[in-house]
Amino acid sequence: MKIFAFEPIEPVFTVLSNNIELHNLTNVSLCKYGLGSENDAERVFIFYPNMPGNSTERPKEKIAQREVMINAIGQEQTDYFFKTTQVSGEIRTLSRAIEDLSIDSIDLLKIDVEGEELAVLQGIEPNDWIKVKQIVAEVHDIDNRLEQFQSILENYGFEVTIEKNALLPAALNNFNVYAVRQY
């Protein structure tokens, strides 16, 4: 099994790279770019050094999460986690990655891109959709994003299951989406 991981933010890329080396994961290829709707050599991200998994192009979408955290752990701790800096990184479409990496088939496409879920799907050319067998995604349902995401998947022949992320407060509108291609 071959795993391709995509990460545009340098500090996160470095940690992933070190972990791959530390654990001698010879079946993992780490690509120093993220996935999106277009190819862009220099995209600006808001990087949260103390909470790197929240790094995003959409920091305004983190306001609700910030409020939840203030209520749970207080202002001072929340401020620590929400310290930010701007970083640049590259974005490519999944179709370009498929071409560049000579990928014939994708058994599982995992999407966790902090608000850019639709952009990843929009970066798949029609002739590449058939290569994708399953998708697991975290979708932040802001501006009807979940319905749009589901509609795209169903239009490309996937059976879609949606579950509210029970690990997060309901106010965050965070969902897990599971999609399996129907043959």
PLY file of the C-alpha trace (Angstrom):
ply
format ascii 1.0
element vertex 183
property float x
property float y
property float z
element edge 182
property int vertex1
property int vertex2
end_header
0.00 0.00 0.00
1.33 3.44 -0.96
0.34 6.52 1.05
0.60 10.06 -0.30
0.38 12.85 2.26
0.08 16.51 1.30
1.13 19.39 3.57
1.75 22.99 2.45
2.82 24.49 5.79
6.58 24.20 6.37
6.63 23.58 10.17
3.96 20.87 9.89
5.70 19.38 6.85
8.93 19.15 8.85
7.24 17.32 11.74
5.55 14.89 9.35
8.81 14.30 7.51
10.63 13.63 10.79
7.92 11.19 11.90
8.08 9.32 8.60
11.85 8.99 8.98
11.68 8.14 12.70
9.24 5.30 12.08
10.93 4.17 8.86
7.71 4.44 6.87
8.95 3.53 3.42
5.45 3.41 1.93
4.68 7.08 2.64
5.44 9.86 0.18
5.13 13.33 1.64
4.40 16.14 -0.80
5.23 19.73 0.19
1.97 21.20 -1.06
-1.68 21.09 -0.16
-4.69 20.30 -2.29
-7.23 22.79 -3.57
-9.31 23.97 -6.50
-6.41 25.49 -8.43
-2.66 25.41 -8.74
-1.11 28.26 -6.77
2.60 28.45 -5.98
2.14 30.81 -3.03
-0.98 30.70 -0.88
-1.15 32.48 2.49
-2.19 30.47 5.55
-2.80 31.43 9.14
-0.58 29.08 11.13
-1.32 28.28 14.77
2.06 27.09 16.15
0.45 25.85 19.39
-2.43 24.15 17.57
-1.07 23.38 14.07
-3.99 21.16 13.07
-6.18 24.27 13.01
-4.03 26.15 10.51
-6.22 27.49 7.74
-6.89 29.97 4.98
-10.15 30.79 6.77
-9.31 32.12 10.26
-12.75 33.76 10.65
-14.22 30.25 10.70
-12.30 29.61 13.94
-14.27 32.24 15.91
-16.87 29.73 17.13
-14.13 27.32 18.18
-12.37 30.10 20.06
-15.56 30.89 22.00
-16.07 27.22 22.90
-12.50 27.01 24.13
-12.76 30.20 26.19
-15.77 28.71 27.98
-13.98 25.39 28.49
-10.43 26.40 29.46
-10.45 30.18 29.93
-9.18 33.20 28.08
-5.47 32.86 28.88
-5.16 29.25 27.71
-7.26 29.96 24.62
-5.07 32.95 23.75
-2.05 30.63 23.97
-3.57 28.19 21.47
-4.78 30.93 19.15
-1.44 32.69 18.68
-0.93 32.99 14.94
1.56 33.78 12.25
1.22 33.94 8.48
3.02 31.41 6.33
3.03 30.70 2.62
2.70 27.36 0.92
1.88 25.79 -2.40
-1.52 24.41 -3.43
-2.14 22.03 -6.32
-5.25 20.34 -7.61
-5.68 16.66 -6.88
-5.77 16.04 -10.62
-2.34 17.64 -10.99
-1.03 15.51 -8.12
-2.52 12.41 -9.76
-0.67 13.28 -12.96
2.62 14.32 -11.32
2.73 11.23 -9.09
1.42 8.79 -11.74
-1.46 7.65 -9.53
-3.74 5.13 -11.24
-6.14 4.51 -8.37
-7.02 6.03 -4.99
-8.40 3.45 -2.57
-9.08 6.08 0.12
-8.99 9.85 -0.14
-8.89 11.43 3.32
-9.71 15.13 3.42
-9.08 17.27 6.52
-8.27 20.75 5.26
-9.87 23.18 7.73
-12.54 24.75 5.56
-11.24 23.97 2.08
-13.11 20.68 1.62
-15.07 21.86 -1.41
-11.91 23.24 -3.00
-10.29 19.79 -2.87
-13.27 18.26 -4.70
-13.29 21.12 -7.21
-9.66 20.28 -8.00
-10.61 16.86 -9.37
-11.08 16.76 -13.14
-14.08 14.71 -14.35
-11.86 11.98 -15.83
-10.04 11.51 -12.49
-13.14 10.93 -10.36
-13.36 7.29 -11.44
-9.93 6.70 -9.84
-11.32 7.53 -6.38
-12.99 4.58 -4.62
-13.70 5.97 -1.14
-13.57 9.32 0.61
-13.45 10.19 4.29
-13.68 13.88 5.09
-14.10 16.29 7.94
-16.49 18.98 6.75
-17.15 22.23 8.56
-20.77 23.05 7.68
-20.53 26.77 7.11
-22.44 28.48 4.29
-24.16 25.23 3.27
-20.81 23.54 2.64
-21.95 20.10 3.81
-24.88 19.94 1.38
-22.67 21.10 -1.50
-20.02 18.53 -0.60
-22.61 15.74 -0.47
-24.16 16.82 -3.77
-20.83 16.72 -5.61
-20.06 13.26 -4.27
-23.49 11.89 -5.17
-23.22 13.39 -8.66
-20.00 11.40 -9.16
-21.58 8.11 -8.09
-20.78 7.89 -4.39
-23.09 6.67 -1.65
-22.68 9.21 1.15
-23.05 8.80 4.91
-22.84 11.84 7.17
-22.30 11.80 10.93
-22.13 14.72 13.33
-18.69 14.72 14.94
-19.64 13.64 18.46
-16.21 14.55 19.83
-16.76 18.26 19.22
-19.40 20.63 20.59
-22.49 20.85 18.36
-22.00 24.60 17.93
-18.96 23.92 15.74
-21.05 22.24 13.00
-18.37 19.68 12.28
-19.29 16.51 10.38
-17.59 13.33 9.24
-18.46 12.33 5.69
-17.97 8.80 4.38
-18.39 8.19 0.67
-18.11 4.91 -1.21
-18.24 4.64 -4.98
-21.22 2.67 -6.20
-20.27 0.48 -9.15
0 1
1 2
2 3
3 4
4 5
5 6
6 7
7 8
8 9
9 10
10 11
11 12
12 13
13 14
14 15
15 16
16 17
17 18
18 19
19 20
20 21
21 22
22 23
23 24
24 25
25 26
26 27
27 28
28 29
29 30
30 31
31 32
32 33
33 34
34 35
35 36
36 37
37 38
38 39
39 40
40 41
41 42
42 43
43 44
44 45
45 46
46 47
47 48
48 49
49 50
50 51
51 52
52 53
53 54
54 55
55 56
56 57
57 58
58 59
59 60
60 61
61 62
62 63
63 64
64 65
65 66
66 67
67 68
68 69
69 70
70 71
71 72
72 73
73 74
74 75
75 76
76 77
77 78
78 79
79 80
80 81
81 82
82 83
83 84
84 85
85 86
86 87
87 88
88 89
89 90
90 91
91 92
92 93
93 94
94 95
95 96
96 97
97 98
98 99
99 100
100 101
101 102
102 103
103 104
104 105
105 106
106 107
107 108
108 109
109 110
110 111
111 112
112 113
113 114
114 115
115 116
116 117
117 118
118 119
119 120
120 121
121 122
122 123
123 124
124 125
125 126
126 127
127 128
128 129
129 130
130 131
131 132
132 133
133 134
134 135
135 136
136 137
137 138
138 139
139 140
140 141
141 142
142 143
143 144
144 145
145 146
146 147
147 148
148 149
149 150
150 151
151 152
152 153
153 154
154 155
155 156
156 157
157 158
158 159
159 160
160 161
161 162
162 163
163 164
164 165
165 166
166 167
167 168
168 169
169 170
170 171
171 172
172 173
173 174
174 175
175 176
176 177
177 178
178 179
179 180
180 181
181 182
